Amino acid sequence: MNFVMDASVILAWILPDEVNERADAIVGSLTTASAVAPFIWPMEIRNALLVAERRKRIDPATTEELLTILGTRKIAIESGTDLGAALAFARTHRLTIYDAAYLELATRRRLPLATLDARLAAAAAAEGCAYTA
């Protein structure tokens, strides 16, 4: 099964001081499935790792190690987003435009959306693209 994966899942899986069984199961499913994410995903991941560095949760060497590990997972990056649809989703579901980009991709590609974000999960369920691990 293919699915859209937002940054919350990967960050809960990859940051050493976070433990989340659901994130582990979702990322574990990448041995038989593949994920897709919008073009903002790599920036979101790197920004979160940078913030973790600044808060002394990890150091730069750990960031590089985590990015290397992440590079071994089957996650394709979608280059385009229908920004009009994303804006409509953001308005309808009171999402950030960034979160709405994940929802736009999931609905356009007719894929389930894997997220740990409660508001985004509710929006995905309302749009018929919910994901359960």
C-alpha positions in Angstrom: 0.0 0.0 0.0 1.3 3.5 -0.8 0.5 6.5 1.4 1.3 10.1 2.0 3.4 10.7 5.1 3.7 14.0 6.9 6.7 15.2 8.8 5.2 14.4 12.3 5.6 10.7 11.7 9.2 10.8 10.6 10.2 13.2 13.4 8.6 11.0 16.1 10.4 8.0 14.6 13.8 9.6 14.0 14.4 11.9 17.0 16.2 9.9 19.6 14.3 11.3 22.6 10.9 10.6 21.2 9.2 7.2 21.3 6.1 6.5 19.3 4.9 3.0 18.5 2.5 4.3 15.8 5.3 6.1 14.1 7.5 3.0 14.3 4.7 0.9 12.7 4.2 3.4 9.9 7.9 3.7 9.1 8.2 -0.1 9.5 5.6 -0.5 6.8 8.0 1.1 4.3 9.6 -2.4 3.9 6.6 -3.4 1.8 5.0 0.0 1.0 6.2 3.3 -0.2 5.4 6.8 0.9 5.1 10.1 -0.9 5.4 13.6 0.5 5.0 17.1 -0.9 8.0 19.2 -1.9 8.0 21.0 1.5 8.7 17.7 3.4 12.6 17.7 3.1 12.7 21.3 4.3 10.3 20.6 7.2 12.4 17.7 8.3 15.6 19.6 8.2 14.1 22.6 10.0 12.8 20.4 12.8 16.3 18.8 13.1 17.9 22.2 13.2 15.5 23.3 15.9 16.3 20.1 17.8 20.0 21.1 17.5 19.4 24.6 18.8 17.5 23.2 21.8 20.4 20.8 22.5 18.3 17.7 21.8 20.8 16.5 19.2 24.1 17.7 17.7 25.0 18.4 14.1 26.6 15.0 13.7 23.5 13.3 14.9 21.5 15.4 12.3 23.7 14.1 9.5 23.4 10.5 10.8 19.6 10.8 11.0 19.4 12.2 7.5 21.5 9.3 6.2 19.2 6.8 7.9 16.2 8.7 6.5 17.7 8.5 3.0 17.4 4.7 3.1 13.5 4.8 3.4 11.2 4.6 0.4 9.8 8.2 0.4 9.2 9.9 -2.9 8.9 13.7 -3.1 6.1 15.1 -5.2 7.3 18.3 -6.9 3.9 20.0 -7.4 1.0 21.1 -5.2 -2.3 22.5 -6.2 -2.0 25.6 -4.1 -5.6 26.6 -4.7 -6.8 23.3 -3.3 -4.4 23.4 -0.4 -5.7 26.9 0.5 -9.2 25.6 0.4 -8.4 22.7 2.7 -6.6 25.1 5.0 -9.6 27.3 5.2 -12.1 24.5 5.5 -10.2 22.5 8.2 -8.4 25.4 9.9 -5.0 23.9 8.9 -1.7 25.6 8.2 -1.0 25.8 4.5 1.9 23.4 5.1 -0.4 20.8 6.6 -2.9 21.4 3.9 -0.3 20.5 1.3 -0.2 17.0 2.7 -3.9 16.7 2.6 -4.0 18.1 -1.0 -1.5 15.5 -2.1 -3.4 12.7 -0.4 -6.7 13.6 -1.9 -5.3 14.3 -5.4 -3.5 11.0 -5.5 -6.3 9.2 -3.6 -4.0 7.9 -1.0 -4.3 7.6 2.8 -2.5 10.1 4.9 -0.2 9.0 7.7 0.1 11.7 10.4 0.4 12.1 14.1 -1.2 15.6 14.0 -4.7 15.3 15.4 -6.1 18.2 13.4 -4.6 17.0 10.2 -5.8 13.5 10.9 -9.4 14.7 11.4 -9.2 16.7 8.2 -7.9 13.6 6.3 -10.7 11.5 7.8 -13.3 14.1 6.7 -11.9 14.1 3.2 -11.8 10.3 3.0 -8.1 9.7 3.1 -7.5 8.6 6.7 -4.6 6.2 7.6 -4.3 3.7 10.4 -1.1 1.9 11.1 
